[in-house]
Amino acid sequence: MFVIVTYDVGEKRVNKVRKHLKKYLIWVQNSVFEGEITEGKLEKCLMELSRKINKHEDSIYVYKIKIPSQITKDIIGEEKNVDDMFL
Amino acid sequence: MFVIVTYDVGEKRVNKVRKHLKKYLIWVQNSVFEGEITEGKLEKCLMELSRKINKHEDSIYVYKIKIPSQITKDIIGEEKNVDDMFL
């Protein structure tokens, strides 16, 4: 499965969210992680993640595509790499 | 086709990018637009968009899924609606 995780999280929590997601996915843009992951690992990742956010303030979207080849990605401008985005 | 557009754009240009994308897609999170769009309209949208950014500083990713039913979306926490996000 291929997933894209986007988030809009309060300043106080955003580093915790990023550190957590970095264990499972690739940080590709300021508020975006992506990558291939199993159903089981994603479930574990999201369960832990939901304990790190404030559900009344923060917003996390998890887009899931069962077959990775069904999604393509175009880039306009820079392709950010994780080193650009210090934690 | 279903698309997700995520962006990391300089402060000076971000409003222009949002105003432009709002003509084609739905603003669903701080740096995320999504929606169904035809190949032709997307091409027009992106051509215009690339003239509004600084390609050496800004980053725009366009995730494309040919058949919308092949993608699902889970939400943890708040579902932002565009009124929360003033332009």
Backbone of each chain as nested JSON, in Angstrom:
{
  "chains": [
    {"id": "A", "residues": [
      {"number": 1, "name": "MET", "atoms": {"N": [0.85, -1.197, 0.0], "CA": [0.0, 0.0, 0.0], "C": [0.885, 1.248, 0.0]}},
      {"number": 2, "name": "PHE", "atoms": {"N": [0.442, 2.278, -0.755], "CA": [1.169, 3.562, -0.765], "C": [0.317, 4.568, -0.004]}},
      {"number": 3, "name": "VAL", "atoms": {"N": [0.956, 5.336, 0.854], "CA": [0.194, 6.338, 1.601], "C": [0.842, 7.712, 1.49]}},
      {"number": 4, "name": "ILE", "atoms": {"N": [-0.016, 8.715, 1.589], "CA": [0.426, 10.1, 1.691], "C": [-0.211, 10.631, 2.978]}},
      {"number": 5, "name": "VAL", "atoms": {"N": [0.627, 11.136, 3.874], "CA": [0.094, 11.695, 5.119], "C": [0.362, 13.202, 5.113]}},
      {"number": 6, "name": "THR", "atoms": {"N": [-0.707, 13.983, 5.22], "CA": [-0.53, 15.439, 5.288], "C": [-1.065, 15.902, 6.634]}},
      {"number": 7, "name": "TYR", "atoms": {"N": [-0.479, 16.994, 7.139], "CA": [-0.903, 17.398, 8.491], "C": [-0.83, 18.902, 8.68]}},
      {"number": 8, "name": "ASP", "atoms": {"N": [-1.674, 19.335, 9.584], "CA": [-1.777, 20.737, 9.984], "C": [-1.841, 20.659, 11.515]}},
      {"number": 9, "name": "VAL", "atoms": {"N": [-0.682, 20.809, 12.141], "CA": [-0.594, 20.493, 13.571], "C": [-0.035, 21.697, 14.317]}},
      {"number": 10, "name": "GLY", "atoms": {"N": [-0.485, 21.899, 15.536], "CA": [-0.028, 23.016, 16.357], "C": [1.482, 23.0, 16.559]}},
      {"number": 11, "name": "GLU", "atoms": {"N": [2.054, 24.217, 16.643], "CA": [3.51, 24.405, 16.757], "C": [4.117, 23.517, 17.841]}},
      {"number": 12, "name": "LYS", "atoms": {"N": [3.404, 23.434, 18.987], "CA": [3.964, 22.711, 20.153], "C": [4.079, 21.212, 19.874]}},
      {"number": 13, "name": "ARG", "atoms": {"N": [3.289, 20.688, 18.918], "CA": [3.242, 19.229, 18.726], "C": [3.914, 18.774, 17.425]}},
      {"number": 14, "name": "VAL", "atoms": {"N": [4.205, 19.723, 16.522], "CA": [4.599, 19.331, 15.164], "C": [5.905, 18.519, 15.15]}},
      {"number": 15, "name": "ASN", "atoms": {"N": [6.859, 18.85, 16.019], "CA": [8.116, 18.074, 16.005], "C": [7.902, 16.629, 16.447]}},
      {"number": 16, "name": "LYS", "atoms": {"N": [7.033, 16.484, 17.437], "CA": [6.732, 15.114, 17.91], "C": [6.095, 14.308, 16.787]}},
      {"number": 17, "name": "VAL", "atoms": {"N": [5.175, 14.957, 16.053], "CA": [4.488, 14.275, 14.947], "C": [5.502, 13.879, 13.869]}},
      {"number": 18, "name": "ARG", "atoms": {"N": [6.406, 14.806, 13.547], "CA": [7.407, 14.517, 12.494], "C": [8.349, 13.392, 12.922]}},
      {"number": 19, "name": "LYS", "atoms": {"N": [8.819, 13.472, 14.17], "CA": [9.75, 12.429, 14.644], "C": [9.082, 11.066, 14.572]}},
      {"number": 20, "name": "HIS", "atoms": {"N": [7.794, 11.062, 14.904], "CA": [7.07, 9.778, 14.885], "C": [6.916, 9.26, 13.451]}},
      {"number": 21, "name": "LEU", "atoms": {"N": [6.443, 10.136, 12.563], "CA": [6.194, 9.702, 11.175], "C": [7.482, 9.272, 10.477]}},
      {"number": 22, "name": "LYS", "atoms": {"N": [8.601, 9.899, 10.853], "CA": [9.885, 9.555, 10.216], "C": [10.274, 8.094, 10.46]}},
      {"number": 23, "name": "LYS", "atoms": {"N": [9.676, 7.472, 11.466], "CA": [9.991, 6.044, 11.752], "C": [9.292, 5.135, 10.742]}},
      {"number": 24, "name": "TYR", "atoms": {"N": [8.286, 5.658, 10.054], "CA": [7.472, 4.797, 9.186], "C": [7.504, 5.235, 7.718]}},
      {"number": 25, "name": "LEU", "atoms": {"N": [7.632, 6.559, 7.484], "CA": [7.474, 7.083, 6.123], "C": [8.581, 8.082, 5.796]}},
      {"number": 26, "name": "ILE", "atoms": {"N": [8.527, 8.626, 4.59], "CA": [9.562, 9.556, 4.135], "C": [9.027, 10.987, 4.164]}},
      {"number": 27, "name": "TRP", "atoms": {"N": [9.794, 11.856, 4.768], "CA": [9.395, 13.266, 4.86], "C": [9.721, 13.948, 3.529]}},
      {"number": 28, "name": "VAL", "atoms": {"N": [8.736, 14.347, 2.787], "CA": [9.004, 14.831, 1.428], "C": [8.702, 16.307, 1.229]}},
      {"number": 29, "name": "GLN", "atoms": {"N": [7.963, 16.867, 2.128], "CA": [7.647, 18.295, 2.028], "C": [7.235, 18.785, 3.406]}},
      {"number": 30, "name": "ASN", "atoms": {"N": [7.243, 20.042, 3.628], "CA": [7.054, 20.592, 4.968], "C": [5.986, 19.863, 5.791]}},
      {"number": 31, "name": "SER", "atoms": {"N": [4.79, 19.66, 5.198], "CA": [3.719, 18.985, 5.974], "C": [3.272, 17.705, 5.287]}},
      {"number": 32, "name": "VAL", "atoms": {"N": [4.178, 17.022, 4.644], "CA": [3.803, 15.821, 3.87], "C": [4.823, 14.697, 4.059]}},
      {"number": 33, "name": "PHE", "atoms": {"N": [4.283, 13.502, 4.37], "CA": [5.084, 12.277, 4.377], "C": [4.459, 11.327, 3.364]}},
      {"number": 34, "name": "GLU", "atoms": {"N": [5.281, 10.467, 2.791], "CA": [4.738, 9.488, 1.86], "C": [5.543, 8.215, 1.951]}},
      {"number": 35, "name": "GLY", "atoms": {"N": [4.999, 7.124, 1.334], "CA": [5.784, 5.899, 1.257], "C": [4.928, 4.657, 1.225]}},
      {"number": 36, "name": "GLU", "atoms": {"N": [5.601, 3.53, 0.993], "CA": [4.913, 2.246, 1.008], "C": [4.952, 1.691, 2.423]}},
      {"number": 37, "name": "ILE", "atoms": {"N": [3.859, 1.077, 2.818], "CA": [3.748, 0.566, 4.192], "C": [2.692, -0.535, 4.228]}},
      {"number": 38, "name": "THR", "atoms": {"N": [2.832, -1.462, 5.146], "CA": [1.824, -2.522, 5.249], "C": [0.627, -1.996, 6.051]}},
      {"number": 39, "name": "GLU", "atoms": {"N": [-0.508, -2.641, 5.889], "CA": [-1.737, -2.278, 6.621], "C": [-1.476, -2.286, 8.125]}},
      {"number": 40, "name": "GLY", "atoms": {"N": [-0.8, -3.342, 8.558], "CA": [-0.535, -3.517, 9.996], "C": [0.342, -2.409, 10.554]}},
      {"number": 41, "name": "LYS", "atoms": {"N": [1.417, -2.095, 9.824], "CA": [2.346, -1.046, 10.305], "C": [1.659, 0.309, 10.305]}},
      {"number": 42, "name": "LEU", "atoms": {"N": [0.816, 0.546, 9.28], "CA": [0.127, 1.839, 9.208], "C": [-0.824, 1.976, 10.396]}},
      {"number": 43, "name": "GLU", "atoms": {"N": [-1.5, 0.893, 10.721], "CA": [-2.442, 0.921, 11.837], "C": [-1.708, 1.282, 13.137]}},
      {"number": 44, "name": "LYS", "atoms": {"N": [-0.566, 0.636, 13.326], "CA": [0.248, 0.891, 14.537], "C": [0.713, 2.35, 14.554]}},
      {"number": 45, "name": "CYS", "atoms": {"N": [1.191, 2.797, 13.392], "CA": [1.712, 4.179, 13.261], "C": [0.625, 5.177, 13.635]}},
      {"number": 46, "name": "LEU", "atoms": {"N": [-0.585, 4.99, 13.1], "CA": [-1.675, 5.953, 13.301], "C": [-2.225, 5.901, 14.713]}},
      {"number": 47, "name": "MET", "atoms": {"N": [-2.215, 4.715, 15.316], "CA": [-2.703, 4.593, 16.706], "C": [-1.793, 5.412, 17.625]}},
      {"number": 48, "name": "GLU", "atoms": {"N": [-0.478, 5.235, 17.443], "CA": [0.487, 5.986, 18.259], "C": [0.367, 7.48, 17.96]}},
      {"number": 49, "name": "LEU", "atoms": {"N": [0.204, 7.8, 16.672], "CA": [0.154, 9.214, 16.255], "C": [-1.043, 9.924, 16.892]}},
      {"number": 50, "name": "SER", "atoms": {"N": [-2.166, 9.242, 16.948], "CA": [-3.378, 9.905, 17.454], "C": [-3.239, 10.271, 18.921]}},
      {"number": 51, "name": "ARG", "atoms": {"N": [-2.314, 9.607, 19.632], "CA": [-2.085, 9.949, 21.048], "C": [-1.177, 11.176, 21.193]}},
      {"number": 52, "name": "LYS", "atoms": {"N": [-0.532, 11.55, 20.064], "CA": [0.448, 12.673, 20.146], "C": [-0.172, 14.005, 19.708]}},
      {"number": 53, "name": "ILE", "atoms": {"N": [-1.42, 13.968, 19.257], "CA": [-1.996, 15.225, 18.756], "C": [-3.177, 15.661, 19.626]}},
      {"number": 54, "name": "ASN", "atoms": {"N": [-3.614, 16.916, 19.369], "CA": [-4.822, 17.428, 20.008], "C": [-5.927, 17.332, 18.959]}},
      {"number": 55, "name": "LYS", "atoms": {"N": [-6.826, 16.4, 19.139], "CA": [-7.807, 16.082, 18.088], "C": [-8.79, 17.228, 17.826]}},
      {"number": 56, "name": "HIS", "atoms": {"N": [-8.812, 18.202, 18.711], "CA": [-9.731, 19.337, 18.487], "C": [-9.048, 20.476, 17.74]}},
      {"number": 57, "name": "GLU", "atoms": {"N": [-7.732, 20.417, 17.658], "CA": [-6.999, 21.501, 16.995], "C": [-6.252, 21.015, 15.752]}},
      {"number": 58, "name": "ASP", "atoms": {"N": [-5.714, 19.79, 15.856], "CA": [-4.822, 19.315, 14.789], "C": [-5.608, 18.527, 13.733]}},
      {"number": 59, "name": "SER", "atoms": {"N": [-4.995, 18.483, 12.538], "CA": [-5.658, 17.803, 11.425], "C": [-4.642, 16.924, 10.7]}},
      {"number": 60, "name": "ILE", "atoms": {"N": [-4.964, 15.642, 10.555], "CA": [-4.079, 14.716, 9.832], "C": [-4.919, 13.967, 8.8]}},
      {"number": 61, "name": "TYR", "atoms": {"N": [-4.48, 14.016, 7.548], "CA": [-5.161, 13.243, 6.489], "C": [-4.257, 12.1, 6.046]}},
      {"number": 62, "name": "VAL", "atoms": {"N": [-4.833, 10.933, 5.884], "CA": [-4.088, 9.758, 5.44], "C": [-4.742, 9.271, 4.142]}},
      {"number": 63, "name": "TYR", "atoms": {"N": [-4.046, 9.526, 3.029], "CA": [-4.545, 9.063, 1.732], "C": [-3.93, 7.689, 1.464]}},
      {"number": 64, "name": "LYS", "atoms": {"N": [-4.775, 6.719, 1.127], "CA": [-4.258, 5.341, 0.953], "C": [-4.571, 4.837, -0.454]}},
      {"number": 65, "name": "ILE", "atoms": {"N": [-3.549, 4.278, -1.098], "CA": [-3.715, 3.684, -2.427], "C": [-3.227, 2.248, -2.334]}},
      {"number": 66, "name": "LYS", "atoms": {"N": [-4.152, 1.313, -2.528], "CA": [-3.806, -0.108, -2.311], "C": [-2.642, -0.522, -3.208]}},
      {"number": 67, "name": "ILE", "atoms": {"N": [-2.709, -0.151, -4.485], "CA": [-1.668, -0.618, -5.426], "C": [-0.814, 0.588, -5.833]}},
      {"number": 68, "name": "PRO", "atoms": {"N": [0.435, 0.641, -5.356], "CA": [1.305, 1.81, -5.554], "C": [1.399, 2.287, -7.008]}},
      {"number": 69, "name": "SER", "atoms": {"N": [1.281, 1.352, -7.952], "CA": [1.437, 1.761, -9.359], "C": [0.256, 2.596, -9.848]}},
      {"number": 70, "name": "GLN", "atoms": {"N": [-0.794, 2.681, -9.048], "CA": [-1.984, 3.452, -9.46], "C": [-1.862, 4.941, -9.17]}},
      {"number": 71, "name": "ILE", "atoms": {"N": [-0.732, 5.33, -8.62], "CA": [-0.556, 6.763, -8.333], "C": [0.741, 7.245, -8.961]}},
      {"number": 72, "name": "THR", "atoms": {"N": [0.669, 8.448, -9.551], "CA": [1.9, 9.034, -10.08], "C": [2.098, 10.39, -9.421]}},
      {"number": 73, "name": "LYS", "atoms": {"N": [3.327, 10.871, -9.457], "CA": [3.643, 12.115, -8.765], "C": [4.444, 13.013, -9.696]}},
      {"number": 74, "name": "ASP", "atoms": {"N": [3.929, 14.224, -9.945], "CA": [4.69, 15.223, -10.709], "C": [5.229, 16.262, -9.731]}},
      {"number": 75, "name": "ILE", "atoms": {"N": [6.372, 16.822, -10.094], "CA": [6.992, 17.833, -9.22], "C": [7.18, 19.117, -10.02]}},
      {"number": 76, "name": "ILE", "atoms": {"N": [6.717, 20.215, -9.464], "CA": [6.97, 21.526, -10.082], "C": [7.87, 22.284, -9.113]}},
      {"number": 77, "name": "GLY", "atoms": {"N": [8.997, 22.761, -9.626], "CA": [9.934, 23.456, -8.742], "C": [10.832, 22.47, -8.037]}},
      {"number": 78, "name": "GLU", "atoms": {"N": [11.1, 22.755, -6.78], "CA": [12.061, 21.974, -6.017], "C": [11.51, 20.658, -5.494]}},
      {"number": 79, "name": "GLU", "atoms": {"N": [12.347, 19.615, -5.531], "CA": [12.008, 18.408, -4.768], "C": [12.741, 18.535, -3.449]}},
      {"number": 80, "name": "LYS", "atoms": {"N": [11.968, 18.772, -2.373], "CA": [12.576, 18.956, -1.059], "C": [13.192, 17.639, -0.612]}},
      {"number": 81, "name": "ASN", "atoms": {"N": [14.404, 17.687, -0.033], "CA": [14.833, 16.445, 0.592], "C": [14.985, 16.693, 2.083]}},
      {"number": 82, "name": "VAL", "atoms": {"N": [14.906, 15.616, 2.816], "CA": [14.702, 15.712, 4.268], "C": [15.813, 16.529, 4.916]}},
      {"number": 83, "name": "ASP", "atoms": {"N": [17.002, 16.602, 4.257], "CA": [18.086, 17.365, 4.887], "C": [17.769, 18.857, 4.859]}},
      {"number": 84, "name": "ASP", "atoms": {"N": [16.935, 19.257, 3.845], "CA": [16.577, 20.678, 3.797], "C": [15.717, 21.043, 4.992]}},
      {"number": 85, "name": "MET", "atoms": {"N": [15.046, 20.032, 5.515], "CA": [13.996, 20.322, 6.499], "C": [14.502, 19.851, 7.855]}},
      {"number": 86, "name": "PHE", "atoms": {"N": [15.256, 20.677, 8.55], "CA": [15.821, 20.236, 9.834], "C": [14.691, 20.089, 10.847]}},
      {"number": 87, "name": "LEU", "atoms": {"N": [14.892, 19.203, 11.758], "CA": [13.859, 18.862, 12.755], "C": [14.047, 19.755, 13.979]}}
    ]},
    {"id": "B", "residues": [
      {"number": 1, "name": "MET", "atoms": {"N": [-10.139, 11.805, -13.041], "CA": [-8.875, 11.663, -12.314], "C": [-8.983, 12.416, -10.969]}},
      {"number": 2, "name": "PHE", "atoms": {"N": [-8.387, 11.807, -9.932], "CA": [-8.349, 12.478, -8.617], "C": [-6.928, 12.95, -8.38]}},
      {"number": 3, "name": "VAL", "atoms": {"N": [-6.8, 14.197, -7.919], "CA": [-5.455, 14.701, -7.633], "C": [-5.36, 15.272, -6.225]}},
      {"number": 4, "name": "ILE", "atoms": {"N": [-4.14, 15.187, -5.703], "CA": [-3.799, 15.842, -4.439], "C": [-2.618, 16.746, -4.772]}},
      {"number": 5, "name": "VAL", "atoms": {"N": [-2.768, 18.031, -4.467], "CA": [-1.666, 18.961, -4.711], "C": [-1.17, 19.461, -3.352]}},
      {"number": 6, "name": "THR", "atoms": {"N": [0.121, 19.24, -3.084], "CA": [0.702, 19.746, -1.832], "C": [1.785, 20.735, -2.203]}},
      {"number": 7, "name": "TYR", "atoms": {"N": [2.003, 21.722, -1.331], "CA": [2.984, 22.751, -1.712], "C": [3.703, 23.31, -0.503]}},
      {"number": 8, "name": "ASP", "atoms": {"N": [4.889, 23.79, -0.797], "CA": [5.775, 24.424, 0.172], "C": [6.294, 25.649, -0.58]}},
      {"number": 9, "name": "VAL", "atoms": {"N": [5.625, 26.773, -0.372], "CA": [5.865, 27.946, -1.221], "C": [6.234, 29.149, -0.357]}},
      {"number": 10, "name": "GLY", "atoms": {"N": [7.087, 29.999, -0.876], "CA": [7.523, 31.194, -0.149], "C": [6.343, 32.082, 0.246]}},
      {"number": 11, "name": "GLU", "atoms": {"N": [6.495, 32.732, 1.409], "CA": [5.438, 33.563, 1.991], "C": [4.85, 34.548, 0.964]}},
      {"number": 12, "name": "LYS", "atoms": {"N": [5.763, 35.139, 0.169], "CA": [5.347, 36.202, -0.779], "C": [4.434, 35.648, -1.871]}},
      {"number": 13, "name": "ARG", "atoms": {"N": [4.528, 34.328, -2.147], "CA": [3.799, 33.791, -3.304], "C": [2.622, 32.893, -2.911]}},
      {"number": 14, "name": "VAL", "atoms": {"N": [2.526, 32.542, -1.618], "CA": [1.585, 31.487, -1.23], "C": [0.125, 31.895, -1.477]}},
      {"number": 15, "name": "ASN", "atoms": {"N": [-0.215, 33.147, -1.275], "CA": [-1.62, 33.547, -1.508], "C": [-1.993, 33.453, -2.98]}},
      {"number": 16, "name": "LYS", "atoms": {"N": [-1.036, 33.844, -3.822], "CA": [-1.296, 33.743, -5.275], "C": [-1.525, 32.281, -5.67]}},
      {"number": 17, "name": "VAL", "atoms": {"N": [-0.706, 31.398, -5.104], "CA": [-0.832, 29.966, -5.415], "C": [-2.199, 29.45, -4.944]}},
      {"number": 18, "name": "ARG", "atoms": {"N": [-2.596, 29.842, -3.761], "CA": [-3.887, 29.369, -3.206], "C": [-5.056, 29.909, -4.031]}},
      {"number": 19, "name": "LYS", "atoms": {"N": [-5.004, 31.183, -4.346], "CA": [-6.103, 31.782, -5.128], "C": [-6.244, 31.061, -6.467]}},
      {"number": 20, "name": "HIS", "atoms": {"N": [-5.068, 30.714, -7.03], "CA": [-5.108, 30.025, -8.327], "C": [-5.693, 28.622, -8.191]}},
      {"number": 21, "name": "LEU", "atoms": {"N": [-5.187, 27.865, -7.223], "CA": [-5.633, 26.475, -7.063], "C": [-7.119, 26.389, -6.708]}},
      {"number": 22, "name": "LYS", "atoms": {"N": [-7.608, 27.406, -5.988], "CA": [-9.022, 27.395, -5.575], "C": [-9.965, 27.427, -6.779]}},
      {"number": 23, "name": "LYS", "atoms": {"N": [-9.452, 27.828, -7.93], "CA": [-10.3, 27.86, -9.15], "C": [-10.504, 26.448, -9.71]}},
      {"number": 24, "name": "TYR", "atoms": {"N": [-9.636, 25.516, -9.281], "CA": [-9.671, 24.182, -9.891], "C": [-9.98, 23.074, -8.876]}},
      {"number": 25, "name": "LEU", "atoms": {"N": [-9.516, 23.27, -7.621], "CA": [-9.572, 22.182, -6.64], "C": [-10.108, 22.697, -5.298]}},
      {"number": 26, "name": "ILE", "atoms": {"N": [-10.208, 21.8, -4.337], "CA": [-10.743, 22.143, -3.011], "C": [-9.593, 22.27, -2.001]}},
      {"number": 27, "name": "TRP", "atoms": {"N": [-9.615, 23.35, -1.284], "CA": [-8.583, 23.595, -0.273], "C": [-8.946, 22.802, 0.98]}},
      {"number": 28, "name": "VAL", "atoms": {"N": [-8.179, 21.805, 1.332], "CA": [-8.613, 20.912, 2.416], "C": [-7.729, 20.975, 3.645]}},
      {"number": 29, "name": "GLN", "atoms": {"N": [-6.552, 21.527, 3.478], "CA": [-5.649, 21.643, 4.628], "C": [-4.625, 22.723, 4.309]}},
      {"number": 30, "name": "ASN", "atoms": {"N": [-3.957, 23.252, 5.268], "CA": [-3.1, 24.405, 5.085], "C": [-2.328, 24.402, 3.763]}},
      {"number": 31, "name": "SER", "atoms": {"N": [-1.63, 23.271, 3.466], "CA": [-0.834, 23.247, 2.212], "C": [-1.319, 22.15, 1.287]}},
      {"number": 32, "name": "VAL", "atoms": {"N": [-2.595, 21.857, 1.293], "CA": [-3.121, 20.734, 0.504], "C": [-4.43, 21.098, -0.2]}},
      {"number": 33, "name": "PHE", "atoms": {"N": [-4.444, 20.808, -1.524], "CA": [-5.69, 20.883, -2.294], "C": [-5.975, 19.495, -2.835]}},
      {"number": 34, "name": "GLU", "atoms": {"N": [-7.225, 19.19, -3.038], "CA": [-7.562, 17.895, -3.627], "C": [-8.808, 18.05, -4.481]}},
      {"number": 35, "name": "GLY", "atoms": {"N": [-9.085, 17.002, -5.316], "CA": [-10.339, 17.002, -6.051], "C": [-10.261, 16.243, -7.353]}},
      {"number": 36, "name": "GLU", "atoms": {"N": [-11.414, 16.101, -7.971], "CA": [-11.46, 15.44, -9.284], "C": [-11.312, 16.511, -10.36]}},
      {"number": 37, "name": "ILE", "atoms": {"N": [-10.569, 16.156, -11.402], "CA": [-10.282, 17.133, -12.46], "C": [-9.942, 16.371, -13.741]}},
      {"number": 38, "name": "THR", "atoms": {"N": [-10.217, 16.983, -14.876], "CA": [-9.854, 16.312, -16.126], "C": [-8.37, 16.543, -16.424]}},
      {"number": 39, "name": "GLU", "atoms": {"N": [-7.821, 15.69, -17.264], "CA": [-6.4, 15.802, -17.661], "C": [-6.149, 17.196, -18.26]}},
      {"number": 40, "name": "GLY", "atoms": {"N": [-7.046, 17.615, -19.125], "CA": [-6.889, 18.906, -19.816], "C": [-6.894, 20.079, -18.849]}},
      {"number": 41, "name": "LYS", "atoms": {"N": [-7.849, 20.069, -17.929], "CA": [-7.946, 21.17, -16.946], "C": [-6.729, 21.179, -16.029]}},
      {"number": 42, "name": "LEU", "atoms": {"N": [-6.273, 19.984, -15.655], "CA": [-5.11, 19.915, -14.765], "C": [-3.883, 20.503, -15.462]}},
      {"number": 43, "name": "GLU", "atoms": {"N": [-3.752, 20.165, -16.734], "CA": [-2.601, 20.654, -17.496], "C": [-2.608, 22.197, -17.536]}},
      {"number": 44, "name": "LYS", "atoms": {"N": [-3.785, 22.753, -17.783], "CA": [-3.936, 24.216, -17.831], "C": [-3.611, 24.819, -16.463]}},
      {"number": 45, "name": "CYS", "atoms": {"N": [-4.163, 24.188, -15.44], "CA": [-3.958, 24.661, -14.06], "C": [-2.473, 24.713, -13.727]}},
      {"number": 46, "name": "LEU", "atoms": {"N": [-1.753, 23.639, -14.055], "CA": [-0.338, 23.528, -13.677], "C": [0.548, 24.442, -14.514]}},
      {"number": 47, "name": "MET", "atoms": {"N": [0.169, 24.64, -15.761], "CA": [0.953, 25.538, -16.617], "C": [0.893, 26.962, -16.046]}},
      {"number": 48, "name": "GLU", "atoms": {"N": [-0.317, 27.387, -15.695], "CA": [-0.483, 28.722, -15.11], "C": [0.228, 28.796, -13.758]}},
      {"number": 49, "name": "LEU", "atoms": {"N": [0.11, 27.723, -12.989], "CA": [0.693, 27.709, -11.641], "C": [2.215, 27.852, -11.697]}},
      {"number": 50, "name": "SER", "atoms": {"N": [2.815, 27.179, -12.657], "CA": [4.297, 27.186, -12.707], "C": [4.822, 28.584, -13.015]}},
      {"number": 51, "name": "ARG", "atoms": {"N": [3.974, 29.45, -13.562], "CA": [4.406, 30.835, -13.825], "C": [4.284, 31.703, -12.575]}},
      {"number": 52, "name": "LYS", "atoms": {"N": [3.593, 31.159, -11.562], "CA": [3.367, 31.993, -10.359], "C": [4.369, 31.676, -9.252]}},
      {"number": 53, "name": "ILE", "atoms": {"N": [5.229, 30.672, -9.463], "CA": [6.135, 30.293, -8.37], "C": [7.587, 30.559, -8.756]}},
      {"number": 54, "name": "ASN", "atoms": {"N": [8.457, 30.452, -7.733], "CA": [9.904, 30.538, -7.973], "C": [10.409, 29.094, -7.956]}},
      {"number": 55, "name": "LYS", "atoms": {"N": [10.749, 28.603, -9.108], "CA": [11.068, 27.167, -9.225], "C": [12.324, 26.759, -8.474]}},
      {"number": 56, "name": "HIS", "atoms": {"N": [13.115, 27.741, -8.039], "CA": [14.332, 27.381, -7.302], "C": [14.089, 27.366, -5.789]}},
      {"number": 57, "name": "GLU", "atoms": {"N": [12.968, 27.919, -5.375], "CA": [12.681, 27.979, -3.935], "C": [11.434, 27.175, -3.573]}},
      {"number": 58, "name": "ASP", "atoms": {"N": [10.436, 27.224, -4.479], "CA": [9.135, 26.637, -4.121], "C": [9.044, 25.17, -4.574]}},
      {"number": 59, "name": "SER", "atoms": {"N": [8.147, 24.455, -3.892], "CA": [7.991, 23.018, -4.188], "C": [6.513, 22.675, -4.275]}},
      {"number": 60, "name": "ILE", "atoms": {"N": [6.1, 22.091, -5.388], "CA": [4.708, 21.67, -5.568], "C": [4.692, 20.213, -6.015]}},
      {"number": 61, "name": "TYR", "atoms": {"N": [3.947, 19.382, -5.295], "CA": [3.799, 17.978, -5.703], "C": [2.371, 17.745, -6.179]}},
      {"number": 62, "name": "VAL", "atoms": {"N": [2.245, 17.033, -7.281], "CA": [0.922, 16.723, -7.834], "C": [0.795, 15.204, -7.895]}},
      {"number": 63, "name": "TYR", "atoms": {"N": [-0.006, 14.665, -6.966], "CA": [-0.241, 13.216, -6.935], "C": [-1.485, 12.934, -7.775]}},
      {"number": 64, "name": "LYS", "atoms": {"N": [-1.365, 12.02, -8.728], "CA": [-2.494, 11.769, -9.641], "C": [-2.944, 10.308, -9.54]}},
      {"number": 65, "name": "ILE", "atoms": {"N": [-4.25, 10.11, -9.403], "CA": [-4.839, 8.774, -9.365], "C": [-5.904, 8.73, -10.449]}},
      {"number": 66, "name": "LYS", "atoms": {"N": [-5.657, 7.881, -11.443], "CA": [-6.539, 7.863, -12.63], "C": [-7.994, 7.574, -12.228]}},
      {"number": 67, "name": "ILE", "atoms": {"N": [-8.167, 6.544, -11.368], "CA": [-9.541, 6.141, -11.011], "C": [-9.801, 6.512, -9.542]}},
      {"number": 68, "name": "PRO", "atoms": {"N": [-10.639, 7.515, -9.319], "CA": [-10.835, 8.061, -7.971], "C": [-11.155, 7.014, -6.902]}},
      {"number": 69, "name": "SER", "atoms": {"N": [-11.807, 5.928, -7.307], "CA": [-12.206, 4.925, -6.29], "C": [-10.983, 4.175, -5.758]}},
      {"number": 70, "name": "GLN", "atoms": {"N": [-9.826, 4.357, -6.381], "CA": [-8.631, 3.626, -5.947], "C": [-7.907, 4.308, -4.788]}},
      {"number": 71, "name": "ILE", "atoms": {"N": [-8.47, 5.412, -4.329], "CA": [-7.833, 6.099, -3.198], "C": [-8.86, 6.316, -2.1]}},
      {"number": 72, "name": "THR", "atoms": {"N": [-8.425, 6.096, -0.858], "CA": [-9.314, 6.374, 0.269], "C": [-8.613, 7.385, 1.179]}},
      {"number": 73, "name": "LYS", "atoms": {"N": [-9.386, 8.048, 2.009], "CA": [-8.825, 9.098, 2.857], "C": [-9.35, 8.925, 4.276]}},
      {"number": 74, "name": "ASP", "atoms": {"N": [-8.43, 8.785, 5.235], "CA": [-8.813, 8.763, 6.653], "C": [-8.438, 10.098, 7.276]}},
      {"number": 75, "name": "ILE", "atoms": {"N": [-9.221, 10.485, 8.271], "CA": [-8.956, 11.774, 8.933], "C": [-8.753, 11.524, 10.422]}},
      {"number": 76, "name": "ILE", "atoms": {"N": [-7.66, 12.041, 10.949], "CA": [-7.427, 11.982, 12.396], "C": [-7.486, 13.418, 12.894]}},
      {"number": 77, "name": "GLY", "atoms": {"N": [-8.338, 13.645, 13.895], "CA": [-8.49, 15.01, 14.398], "C": [-9.482, 15.781, 13.547]}},
      {"number": 78, "name": "GLU", "atoms": {"N": [-9.16, 17.049, 13.328], "CA": [-10.075, 17.963, 12.656], "C": [-10.08, 17.802, 11.142]}},
      {"number": 79, "name": "GLU", "atoms": {"N": [-11.29, 17.912, 10.562], "CA": [-11.348, 18.075, 9.111], "C": [-11.456, 19.578, 8.87]}},
      {"number": 80, "name": "LYS", "atoms": {"N": [-10.358, 20.165, 8.338], "CA": [-10.34, 21.609, 8.132], "C": [-11.342, 21.937, 7.019]}},
      {"number": 81, "name": "ASN", "atoms": {"N": [-12.121, 23.012, 7.216], "CA": [-12.857, 23.436, 6.014], "C": [-12.369, 24.822, 5.629]}},
      {"number": 82, "name": "VAL", "atoms": {"N": [-12.585, 25.132, 4.378], "CA": [-11.892, 26.266, 3.765], "C": [-12.201, 27.563, 4.517]}},
      {"number": 83, "name": "ASP", "atoms": {"N": [-13.357, 27.596, 5.247], "CA": [-13.672, 28.845, 5.95], "C": [-12.712, 29.053, 7.121]}},
      {"number": 84, "name": "ASP", "atoms": {"N": [-12.162, 27.901, 7.643], "CA": [-11.206, 28.058, 8.751], "C": [-9.937, 28.734, 8.252]}},
      {"number": 85, "name": "MET", "atoms": {"N": [-9.722, 28.581, 6.94], "CA": [-8.401, 28.971, 6.435], "C": [-8.593, 30.236, 5.611]}},
      {"number": 86, "name": "PHE", "atoms": {"N": [-8.581, 31.389, 6.27], "CA": [-8.812, 32.633, 5.523], "C": [-7.634, 32.896, 4.598]}},
      {"number": 87, "name": "LEU", "atoms": {"N": [-7.914, 33.51, 3.531], "CA": [-6.909, 33.766, 2.475], "C": [-6.199, 35.086, 2.749]}}
    ]}
  ]
}
